[in-house]
Amino acid sequence: MLPVRIFAVLPFLVALFFAVTGLFQWLWNITMPEVFNLKRITFWQALRLLLIAGILFGGAHFTWR
């Protein structure tokens, strides 16, 4: 039952991944070049910025026992 559930959820997660990254890229490209005179970014640059922000601002939690 679990593999069927994974294959049912996987397309949704992939679509969510692309939607969030695309939304971040769009927001960056309509805001940052106008306000701070920065360059526009590509999809892959937006993905890397999201990953770095997630690591820096608490996206990775490690516990030591």
Backbone as numpy.savetxt, mean C-alpha at the origin, in Angstrom:
# Nx Ny Nz CAx CAy CAz Cx Cy Cz
-11.57 -27.60 3.52 -12.39 -26.40 3.52 -11.53 -25.14 3.52
-10.41 -25.18 4.21 -9.54 -24.00 4.30 -8.97 -23.58 2.94
-8.46 -24.50 2.10 -7.94 -24.06 0.80 -9.01 -23.40 -0.07
-10.25 -23.85 0.01 -11.32 -23.23 -0.76 -11.55 -21.81 -0.28
-11.51 -21.61 1.02 -11.70 -20.27 1.58 -10.56 -19.34 1.18
-9.34 -19.86 1.15 -8.19 -19.04 0.74 -8.34 -18.59 -0.70
-8.76 -19.51 -1.58 -8.92 -19.16 -2.99 -10.11 -18.23 -3.21
-11.07 -18.22 -2.29 -12.20 -17.31 -2.40 -11.80 -15.90 -1.95
-10.91 -15.80 -0.98 -10.52 -14.50 -0.42 -9.36 -13.89 -1.19
-8.53 -14.69 -1.79 -7.32 -14.21 -2.46 -7.59 -13.14 -3.53
-8.57 -13.32 -4.43 -8.81 -12.25 -5.41 -9.23 -10.93 -4.77
-9.99 -11.00 -3.68 -10.38 -9.79 -2.97 -9.17 -9.09 -2.39
-8.25 -9.84 -1.80 -7.05 -9.25 -1.20 -6.14 -8.62 -2.26
-6.02 -9.28 -3.41 -5.21 -8.72 -4.50 -5.84 -7.42 -5.01
-7.16 -7.42 -5.17 -7.85 -6.20 -5.62 -7.70 -5.08 -4.60
-7.79 -5.42 -3.32 -7.62 -4.43 -2.26 -6.21 -3.85 -2.26
-5.22 -4.72 -2.47 -3.82 -4.30 -2.56 -3.63 -3.27 -3.66
-4.14 -3.55 -4.86 -4.00 -2.62 -5.97 -4.81 -1.35 -5.75
-5.98 -1.46 -5.14 -6.82 -0.29 -4.91 -6.19 0.67 -3.90
-5.65 0.14 -2.81 -5.03 0.99 -1.79 -3.79 1.67 -2.35
-2.97 0.91 -3.07 -1.76 1.49 -3.65 -2.11 2.54 -4.70
-3.10 2.25 -5.53 -3.54 3.22 -6.54 -4.12 4.48 -5.93
-4.88 4.32 -4.85 -5.44 5.48 -4.15 -4.33 6.34 -3.56
-3.34 5.70 -2.95 -2.21 6.44 -2.39 -1.46 7.19 -3.49
-1.23 6.53 -4.63 -0.53 7.17 -5.74 -1.33 8.37 -6.25
-2.63 8.20 -6.40 -3.48 9.28 -6.89 -3.46 10.47 -5.93
-3.60 10.19 -4.63 -3.58 11.27 -3.64 -2.24 12.00 -3.63
-1.17 11.23 -3.74 0.17 11.84 -3.78 0.27 12.76 -5.00
-0.12 12.23 -6.16 0.08 12.96 -7.41 -0.81 14.19 -7.55
-1.94 14.24 -6.83 -2.76 15.46 -6.90 -2.40 16.46 -5.81
-1.66 16.01 -4.78 -1.36 16.90 -3.66 0.09 17.37 -3.64
1.02 16.45 -3.62 2.42 16.79 -3.36 3.08 17.65 -4.43
2.84 17.41 -5.72 3.48 18.30 -6.71 3.01 19.76 -6.59
1.75 19.95 -6.23 1.23 21.31 -6.09 1.71 21.99 -4.82
1.69 21.27 -3.71 1.97 21.89 -2.42 3.47 22.02 -2.16
4.21 20.94 -2.43 5.64 20.91 -2.08 6.57 20.88 -3.28
6.03 21.01 -4.49 6.81 21.00 -5.72 7.64 19.72 -5.87
7.04 18.58 -5.50 7.69 17.28 -5.66 7.26 16.65 -6.97
8.00 15.63 -7.39 7.67 14.93 -8.62 6.50 13.98 -8.41
5.85 13.63 -9.51 4.81 12.61 -9.48 5.45 11.25 -9.30
4.73 10.30 -8.72 5.30 8.98 -8.48 4.54 7.93 -9.29
5.21 6.80 -9.51 4.60 5.68 -10.21 3.92 4.76 -9.21
3.21 3.76 -9.72 2.54 2.79 -8.86 3.53 2.08 -7.96
4.66 1.66 -8.51 5.63 0.89 -7.72 6.33 1.76 -6.69
6.52 3.03 -6.99 7.07 3.94 -5.99 6.07 4.16 -4.86
4.80 4.24 -5.19 3.77 4.38 -4.16 3.74 3.15 -3.27
3.89 1.97 -3.86 3.92 0.74 -3.08 5.10 0.74 -2.11
6.26 1.15 -2.59 7.44 1.19 -1.72 7.26 2.20 -0.59
6.67 3.35 -0.88 6.42 4.34 0.18 5.46 3.79 1.23
4.43 3.06 0.80 3.50 2.46 1.76 4.19 1.42 2.63
5.06 0.62 2.03 5.79 -0.39 2.80 6.72 0.26 3.82
7.44 1.29 3.41 8.34 1.99 4.33 7.55 2.64 5.46
6.43 3.28 5.13 5.61 3.91 6.17 5.05 2.88 7.13
4.67 1.72 6.62 4.17 0.67 7.49 5.22 0.16 8.45
6.43 0.03 7.97 7.52 -0.43 8.84 7.87 0.64 9.87
7.96 1.89 9.45 8.37 2.97 10.36 7.31 3.32 11.40
6.05 3.22 11.04 4.99 3.68 11.94 4.17 2.55 12.54
4.81 1.40 12.76 4.16 0.37 13.55 3.51 -0.76 12.79
3.83 -0.94 11.53 3.24 -2.04 10.79 3.85 -3.38 11.13
5.05 -3.40 11.67 5.72 -4.66 12.01 5.87 -4.73 13.53
5.18 -5.67 14.14 5.25 -5.85 15.59 5.99 -7.14 15.89
7.03 -7.03 16.65 7.80 -8.20 17.04 7.79 -8.31 18.56
7.59 -9.51 19.06 7.64 -9.72 20.50 8.79 -10.65 20.82
9.49 -10.35 21.88 10.60 -11.18 22.33 10.18 -11.91 23.60
10.32 -13.21 23.58 9.95 -14.00 24.76 11.11 -14.79 25.25
